[in-house]
Amino acid sequence: MELTAIVGLTVVAALLAVLLRGSRPEQGMMLRLGAGAVVLAAVLGQVSPLLASVQDMLSRSSLSWEYGSLVFKGLGICLLSQTAADTCRDAGETALAGKVELSSKITLLLLALPLFEKVAELAIGMIDGQTIT
């Protein structure tokens, strides 16, 4: 789905949701959730070529796919949690949105922990004068 189609879909859905807000707020919520799901599905369909391209660049640069994998997992966590938090805010549940954002931050820290350990090992090795591999 092209960006113009996504923008058009979201603008039409937002206008319809505003019209439904006064008389049928539950239908407006379902409309927003449905439009969000369609946009998310369209965007996720475009991820495969991007992953292949990044994997190709990493293999040519002799870097491990582990690093690219960490970046894409982190990006996925950010996008998923932002979508969930925005949905909670749309429903008027700002406290739940905050909890989603907090849990995603902790998950990102846990995801990056092995990378932090590797950087710390390299730093200690440099301080001790060891060769870096």
C-alpha positions in Angstrom: 0.0 0.0 0.0 1.4 3.4 -1.0 1.9 6.2 1.5 -0.8 8.2 -0.2 -3.3 5.4 0.3 -2.3 5.0 3.9 -2.7 8.8 4.5 -6.0 8.8 2.7 -7.3 5.9 4.7 -6.3 7.4 8.0 -7.7 10.8 7.2 -11.1 9.3 6.1 -11.1 7.1 9.2 -10.3 10.0 11.5 -13.1 12.1 10.0 -15.6 9.3 10.3 -14.5 8.6 13.8 -15.1 12.3 14.7 -18.6 12.2 13.2 -19.4 9.0 15.2 -17.9 10.4 18.4 -21.1 12.1 19.5 -23.7 9.5 18.7 -21.9 6.2 18.6 -18.4 6.4 20.3 -18.0 2.6 20.4 -18.3 2.4 16.7 -15.8 5.2 16.3 -13.4 3.3 18.4 -13.8 0.2 16.3 -13.3 2.2 13.2 -10.0 3.6 14.5 -8.8 0.2 15.6 -9.7 -1.3 12.2 -8.0 1.5 10.3 -4.9 1.1 12.5 -4.9 -2.7 11.9 -5.1 -2.2 8.1 -2.3 0.4 8.1 -0.1 -1.9 10.3 -0.7 -4.9 8.1 0.2 -2.8 5.0 3.4 -1.5 6.6 4.5 -4.9 7.8 4.1 -6.3 4.3 6.9 -3.9 3.2 9.4 -5.1 5.9 10.6 -8.2 4.1 12.6 -6.5 1.4 14.0 -4.1 3.9 15.3 -7.0 6.1 16.8 -8.6 3.0 18.6 -5.4 2.1 20.0 -4.9 5.6 21.1 -8.5 5.9 22.9 -8.1 2.5 24.7 -5.0 3.8 25.7 -6.7 7.0 27.1 -9.7 5.2 29.1 -7.5 2.9 30.5 -5.6 5.9 31.4 -8.8 7.8 29.3 -7.8 10.7 27.2 -10.4 12.4 23.5 -10.6 11.7 23.1 -10.5 15.4 23.6 -6.7 15.4 21.0 -6.1 12.7 18.6 -8.5 14.4 18.9 -6.5 17.7 18.2 -3.2 15.8 15.1 -4.6 14.1 13.8 -6.3 17.3 14.2 -3.0 19.1 12.4 -1.1 16.3 9.6 -3.7 16.4 9.2 -3.3 20.1 9.1 0.5 19.7 6.5 0.5 16.9 4.3 -2.1 18.7 4.4 -0.4 22.0 3.7 3.0 20.4 0.7 1.6 18.6 -0.6 0.0 21.8 0.0 3.1 23.8 -1.7 5.3 21.2 -4.7 2.9 21.2 -4.9 3.1 25.0 -4.9 6.9 24.9 -7.6 6.9 22.2 -9.7 4.8 24.5 -9.1 7.3 27.4 -6.8 5.0 29.3 -3.7 7.1 29.8 -2.5 5.1 32.8 -2.4 1.9 30.7 -0.6 3.8 27.9 2.1 4.7 30.4 2.4 1.1 31.6 2.8 -0.1 28.0 5.5 2.5 27.4 7.3 1.6 30.7 7.2 -2.1 29.9 8.6 -1.5 26.4 11.5 0.5 27.8 12.4 -2.3 30.2 12.1 -4.8 27.3 14.5 -2.7 25.2 17.0 -2.6 28.0 16.8 -6.4 28.4 17.2 -6.8 24.6 20.3 -4.6 24.6 21.9 -6.2 27.7 24.1 -8.7 25.7 25.3 -5.8 23.5 26.2 -3.8 26.6 28.1 -6.8 28.0 30.1 -7.1 24.8 31.0 -3.4 24.8 32.0 -3.7 28.4 34.2 -6.7 27.6 35.9 -4.8 24.8 36.5 -1.8 27.0 38.0 -3.9 29.7 40.2 -5.6 27.2 41.4 -2.3 25.8 42.2 -1.1 29.3 44.1 -4.3 30.1 46.0 -4.0 26.8 44.6 -7.2 25.3 44.1 -7.6 21.6 40.5 -7.0 20.4 38.7 -9.7 18.4 
